[in-house]
Amino acid sequence: MRMSMEREKVRFPSGGTECAAWHYPGTNGACVVMAPGGGVTKEPGTDPFAARFHAAGFSVLAFDYRRFGESGGAPRQILDIEEQLADWRVAIARAATLPGVDPSRVAAWGFSASGGHIFQVAGRAPRLAAAIAQTPLADGPVASRRAMAYQTPWGMLRLTVRGLLDAAGGLVGRKPLLMPLAGPPGTVAMLTTPDGNEGDRALNPGNRYPDWQQEVAARSALSLSFYRPGRQASKARCPLLVVVCDQDRSALPGPAVDAARRAPQAELVHLPGGHYAPFMDAHEPAVEAELAFLRRHLLDETPPAGHGAAATADPSARSRS
């Protein structure tokens, strides 16, 4: 595969273990640090966008969070928000040391749960030059309440009980109780929304990534259901691009739009489709908007007015109704 010849495996220490990453050496001095969505590993979660950013000259550092994929950490498959935010800090610092990278031109990219992290990362990493939150989980309680429309009462009860049992078991060192990332209503799964069930088709077409374990510890659903990273958007220190899909039923566009309006230097792009549309039908406009944003803020390149998808961005992010 051609991609394997253009990237190299690197590791960096984080939290007493190591995170594994793909490093794509670039040519323009700028670097994009990337992390996949909740329970997703770096290959299905970043490959399509990383390849395009790299082809445009950017270096890329796409990493697995600890406890997932090729990274270390045990027990496995646990999504711990503070751990993942710590992994982000170390990954950004590591990117600044990569050969050919200007430390003042490093950006962060995440989608779904990682897109939610971006709101906090943009406020906690003082040297970050830009950040992209794609279909971000900006408000877990709002998303969880809306998700109840796509779950049966019995399924919701079973999910809650499994999450509580898993959290309690974790306190005494028991193995995590795992559940699928997605499933139909009535099953115990992280997502039972219609677009949530498109995840495998969007990220793993033709079973391209057979090693991806599409399960997560049940306690992770509980932590995400209380997670409200969009409230931290006002603390973002760098230009922030928020990409929302108007028919997203998993992360919901409304809270992400509100977060963009609170951010001091936000740009907002609306795309049609559900949660995974940027990996499917809306891939080209998503990539074009994100590349235009990266070029403006990392390379000081301003495209002609009305050129490509960048024309859909709202630099103030405050005029949307």
Secondary structure as GFF3:
##gff-version 3
##sequence-region A 1 321
A	DSSP	alpha_helix	2	5	.	.	.	ID=ss1
A	DSSP	beta_strand	8	14	.	.	.	ID=ss2
A	DSSP	beta_strand	17	24	.	.	.	ID=ss3
A	DSSP	beta_strand	31	35	.	.	.	ID=ss4
A	DSSP	alpha_helix	42	55	.	.	.	ID=ss5
A	DSSP	beta_strand	59	63	.	.	.	ID=ss6
A	DSSP	alpha_helix	81	95	.	.	.	ID=ss7
A	DSSP	beta_strand	106	112	.	.	.	ID=ss8
A	DSSP	alpha_helix	113	124	.	.	.	ID=ss9
A	DSSP	beta_strand	130	136	.	.	.	ID=ss10
A	DSSP	alpha_helix	140	147	.	.	.	ID=ss11
A	DSSP	three_ten_helix	148	150	.	.	.	ID=ss12
A	DSSP	alpha_helix	153	171	.	.	.	ID=ss13
A	DSSP	beta_strand	178	180	.	.	.	ID=ss14
A	DSSP	three_ten_helix	196	198	.	.	.	ID=ss15
A	DSSP	alpha_helix	199	203	.	.	.	ID=ss16
A	DSSP	three_ten_helix	205	207	.	.	.	ID=ss17
A	DSSP	beta_strand	215	217	.	.	.	ID=ss18
A	DSSP	alpha_helix	218	225	.	.	.	ID=ss19
A	DSSP	three_ten_helix	229	235	.	.	.	ID=ss20
A	DSSP	beta_strand	240	245	.	.	.	ID=ss21
A	DSSP	alpha_helix	253	262	.	.	.	ID=ss22
A	DSSP	beta_strand	266	271	.	.	.	ID=ss23
A	DSSP	three_ten_helix	277	279	.	.	.	ID=ss24
A	DSSP	alpha_helix	283	298	.	.	.	ID=ss25
A	DSSP	three_ten_helix	308	312	.	.	.	ID=ss26
###
